[in-house]
Structures are given as structure tokens and as C-alpha cells.
């Protein structure tokens, strides 16, 4: 089996980064829901049995902020990967195309729709 082309590698990198971004968005939504649940529990006087609800709330808020901080650098990596993919597509088109070209164009379309 021949090694993957540079075009396939670039398309795979963009796909992986888009999946990573989706994963972080899901994680952020889960964390924010957990913070909201803890805040409501504390507000209603519930808390928890071992008395560390305030600490857990603080920890969860820190986790939310850390997850949000990931998005800036991740967007930069996606932009760089998309630029590389565009270059690889242009080179493939100049050289007469390849079997990976159609897939790469689809991945590029998905990335452009999100960026």
C-alpha cells in the first residue's frame, strides 16, 4: 500500500482538528451545565453531604475557563491547516488531480463553513 499523499495528510489534519473542536464544544456545554446545576443546588440550600459544594463550584468554573481558553489556539491551528490544505489542493489541480482531490475539497468546504 502506497503512503498517503500530502493532500490526504492535509485533509486528514483538517478533519481531525474539526472533530477536536466539536469535542471541546461538547465538553464546554457539559461543564457549563454542571456549573449551573451546582449553582442552583447551592442557591436552594442543598449543597452536598461533605460540605464542599462551594469548592466544587469553583473547580468547575476553573475547568470551564480552561476549556474556553483552548478555542483561540485551536482556531489558529485550524486556520493554518486549512491554508495548507488549500495549497495542497492547488498543487494537485495543477498536476492533473488525484483520487484524494474530491475528498480534500469536501473537507475544505466543511472547514470554510465553520471558520
ABEGO torsion letter per residue (X at the ends): XBBBBAAAAAAAAAAAAAAAAAAAAAAAAAAAAAAAAAAAAAAAGAEBAAGAAAAAAAAAAAAAAAAAAAAAAAAAAAAAAAAAAAAAAAAAAAAGEBAAAAAAAAAAAAAAAAX
